[in-house]
Amino acid sequence: MTGAGRYAPSPSGDLHFGNLRTALIAWLFARHSGRSFLLRVEDIDTGRSSLESAHRQIEDLLTLGLTFDGDILYQSSRSEAYAAALEQLPVYECYCSRKDIQEASRAPHAIPGSYPGTCRLLSDAARAQRRADLAAQGRVPALRLRAETTSFTIHDFYRGAYTGDVDDFVLRRGGQEPGWAYNLAVVVDDGFQGVDQVVRGDDLLSSAPRQAYLASLLGLPVPAYSHVPLVLGPTGKRLAKRDGAVTLREMLVDHSVPDVVGRLATTLGYPGVDELSQLLEVFDPEELPRDEIIWHGN
């Protein structure tokens, strides 16, 4: 088997138990199928990312025993590649604020959470006026994909065929500090790195059809997707630092690395396994529990 899997965290804080579980599953999927396993730092959001956080996350993954192949790719170094991809795509400027989009999405027949196409059919004169208004505020417009479909179907290892909405999603963010959007960067980088296996949390399933559609427009292969259950906090919401002692560094104050591996392995259906080499020997993706995991602390 050729190809690669990957783990691609955003360096906005230390990895917690849920992040580590997803990273471990992605590593197991790749190694089980004979693929390379790559690490990518998704640091295009400069307001939330830090190099120190990236280094701490890398150290945590290595401490846990998760090995990766090749060089680590930092999205902050990939601006030219994203710009080149953008040149291949049909786009238009968007002058809407978040408030504008929220109000438009409440209109009858609007798809919740999707962009209703407000700026798609503006006249040249209207565009010039909107652009000038933004410039007076020291802002630039966003760039959106001019999508030619409203849905796209992907295949997920656990969900099978999954059809999701496709709208005119953002490719380059606007505002006072314009930057590349996640959906563009992840597709370009997966293609560049030869990633053909994407294993990540269930919360990203709805974005897969948009990304697969974009890959098809760029002439890139669509990866095989596997979206896995999240770890939830005691209240049933997504696990967060407020739930206490959830990061690897916090857990290692009172527990050893094999203890943490053992706890992770238990959530995968392999109690009593506390070494990654042993876990890889017994791992079967078909047997992965499909229920969400509830964090109960130490």
Salt bridges, closest charged atoms under 4 A:
ASP14 OD2 - ARG56 NH2 2.71
GLU42 OE2 - ARG40 NH2 3.39
GLU59 OE1 - ARG249 NH2 3.02
ASP60 OD1 - ARG249 NE 3.01
ASP69 OD2 - ARG31 NH1 2.83
GLU93 OE1 - ARG131 NE 2.83
GLU148 OE2 - ARG120 NH2 3.51
ASP156 OD1 - HIS227 ND1 2.81
ASP167 OD1 - ARG210 NE 3.01
ASP168 OD2 - ARG120 NH1 2.97
ASP189 OD1 - ARG78 NE 2.77
ASP190 OD2 - ARG6 NH2 3.06
ASP190 OD1 - ARG40 NH2 2.98
ASP196 OD1 - ARG35 NE 2.84
ASP202 OD1 - ARG159 NH2 3.84
ASP203 OD2 - ARG238 NH1 2.64
